[in-house]
Amino acid sequence: MLDFHVLTIFPEMFASFTETSICKRAIEAGLIGVWPVNFRDFTTDKHRRVDDAPFGGGAGMLIAPQSVFDCFAHIRARQQGKRAVNVYMSPAGEPLSTHMAQELASYDAVNILCGHYEGVDQRILDNLIDREISIGDYVLTGGELPAMVLMDCVMRQVDGVLGNEESRGEESFSAANAGLLEYPQYTRPADFRGITVPPVLLSGHHANIKAWQRREAILRTAQRRPELLAKADLTEKEKEEFL
């Protein structure tokens, strides 16, 4: 079982995430756990404040260290003997990837700190955080939405979470798909208002279908994410044609 502990001042944001779709089924099956923890509950400030103005001036407020340090100490005390990693969601972090999600899924627990305001005191990052992770080159109001993206991405790598484990291997960026974007897919009807499915997919010839899927995956990657081709697992003939 993989446990996610999410340190946040808005734990209510995770209610719909944990009560719908794949996440709900994975929790009910005992494959994952999602535990939002309000680090405001750990503040010693009589007004329950968790933020303060930055030294040296500047716009906005920072999450102060006390409540976060004490919240992490509380969580880690409950994780004795478990292999855990502490994560901070930040636009300055490493870009989230499938490879990273697979690595995080190997832990017993992933503890995710959600920042707010202008960020967090650097001492939190230096002393408590193992990895800073970004979901893109943009800034959001807080770390709660990125935390949900991270959890969704990671839980898909846990055996049993997906109904069809083979689908995970064929997705974009997967090792089985050679690091390429996924090929186009179609379902019935074969002719929808004059828009037809590629004939090869109706042929029943599995070798030809696989070859078509491979070529379409390379073409899509070349058109949309050409930088991925340099790292993709291509044959010499494919390299000559597409690189």
N, C-alpha and C positions, 0 to 999 in steps of 0.2 A: 504494500500500500504506500502510495506517495502522498504526503501531507503538504499542503500549502498553508502557511501562516502569513496573513497579510496585515501589516502594520499600517493603519490608516486612521484618519479622524472622521471618515465617512463610511463606516462599516455597512450602513444600510444600502449603499450602492451595489453591494454584491448579492443582494437577495434574489433578484431576477436571474442573475448569472448562474447561481447554484440551483435554481429551481426549474430550469428548462433544459431541453435538448440533451446532448451528449454528457454535459457536466452532471446533470441531475441523475442520469442513468449510471454514470461511473461512481457517483457518491453512494447511490443505493446499492450498487454491487460490491461496495467495499474496496474499490480499486484506488480511489483517491479520497482525500478529505480537504475541505476548504474552510479555513478558520479565520475570519476577519477579527482583528484585535484592535480596539481603539486605544492608541497610545496616550490619548488625553486622560484616560483613566489612571495613568501612572504618574501624572504630574504632581509635584509638591506645591505648586503655586495655588494659593487660596482662590484665585479667580479661574483656575483650570486653563490658564494660558499655556500654549506650547511653543509660541513664537516670540521673537524679539527683534529689535533693530540691529542691523549689522554694524560691527565696528568699522570705522573709517568712512561711514556714510554710504549712501546709495539708496536707490529706490526699493520699496517693498520691505518685507520682513522675512526672517529665516526661521526654520524649525530649530529650536534650541536643543542642546544635547540631553538634558536630564531625563525627560520623559521617554525618549527613544532608547537611551542606554538601559533604563530600568525595565522597559518593555521587552527588549531583547534578552535581558538577563532572565526575566520570567519565562520566556518562551524556551530559551536554551536549557533551563533547568528541567523542563519537561521533556527534553529531547536527549537525555543522557543515553549514551550508547548508540545513538542514531547518527548516520552520516548526513549532515545538513550543510546547506550553503546559504549565505545571506546575500540578497540581491537588492540593489537600489535602481528603480526605474528612472532613467535620466537621458535627455537628448545628447549628453556628452559621453554616453556609454558605448560599448561594443554593439554593432548592429545585430539584432536578433536574426538567427538563421536556423534552418532545420538541424544542422550539425550541433549547434549550441543546445537546441531543445532536446536532442537525443542525449547529450551529455548531462543536462539537468535532470532528465527523467531517471538517471541512474542513481540519484540520491534518495535517501529516505524522506527527507524534508527539504522544501525550498521556502525560505523565509523572505518575504518581499516587502520592502519599505516603500511606501507611497509618499513622495514629497508633496509640498504645497507651497503657496506664496512664491518667494524667489528662490526656494531651494532649502538645503539643510546645512547646518554647521559642518565645516570640513572635518572636524574631529569625529563626527559620526562615520563619515566615509573612510577615514584613515584607520579607525580602530574596530569598526563593526562590520563593514561591508566587504564581501569577497569579490563581487562583480557588479559593475555598473552596466546596465543594458538599455539600449535604445530601440524603439520600434520605428524610428524614422527621423529624418532631418526636419523636424518641426517641434514646436513647443505647445504643450497642452496645459490646462489649468492645474491639473494634479496628476498624480501617478496611478490613480485608480483604474482608468481605462487601459493604460499600458499594462497594468498588472493582470487585467482580465485577458488581454491579448497574449501575454506570456503564458499564463496558465492554460489557455485553450491550446496554444501551440505545443506546450510540453505534455499535457495530458494525452494528446493524440499518440504520443510515443510510448505510452504505457500499455503493455500487452493486455488485451481484453477490452480496452476502452472503445475501440472502433468495432462495429459489427462485422465488418469485412476487413481483416488485417491486410489482405492483398492490396486493397485500394491505397494504403499508406505508401507502399513501395512504388506505385505508379504516379504519385503526385509530383508536381513541380518541385525541383530542387532535391528530390530524393536520390540516394545513391543508385538505386535500381534503375532510375530514369537517367542515369549518367550526368546528373547535375543540370539537366535541361528543363525548360518549361514543358508543361504537359501538352500533349497533342490535342487537337479538337475532337470533341465527342458528339454523337448524335443518338437519338432514340426514335421510336415510332411516332408518327407515320413516316415512311420513306419519302413520301411526296407531300409536303405541307404547303398548300396554296401555290403550287408551282415551284417551290424551293425544294430541291432534291438533295438527298444524302449522296456523298461520293460513292459511285458504283462499286469500288473495291470493297467497301464495308459490307456490301450485300452479296459478295461473291462466294463467301464460305471458304475462301482460300486463305488459310491462316498465315502462311508464310508471306503472301502478298500484303495481307492486312498489317502484319507486324512491320514490314518494310515501309508501308505507307505511314504508319504511326511514327516510326523513327524519323522519317524524312520531314514530316510535318512538325515534329517536336523541334528539330534542328532549325527549320525555317522560321518557326515562331520565335525561337530564342534569338536567332540572328536579327530578326526584325525589331523585337521589343527589348531584349537585353543582350546586345552583342558582346558585352564584356564577359558574360558567362561562358561564351564558347571557348575562350582561351583556357578555362579550367575544366571544361567538359571532357568526358571520356569518349573521344572520337577516333574512328579508324583513320588510317593514313589517307584513304580515298576521300573520306568526309572532310578531313582537314584541307586537302587540296581544293575541294569544291567550295567550302564555306569560309575558310580563314584567309 
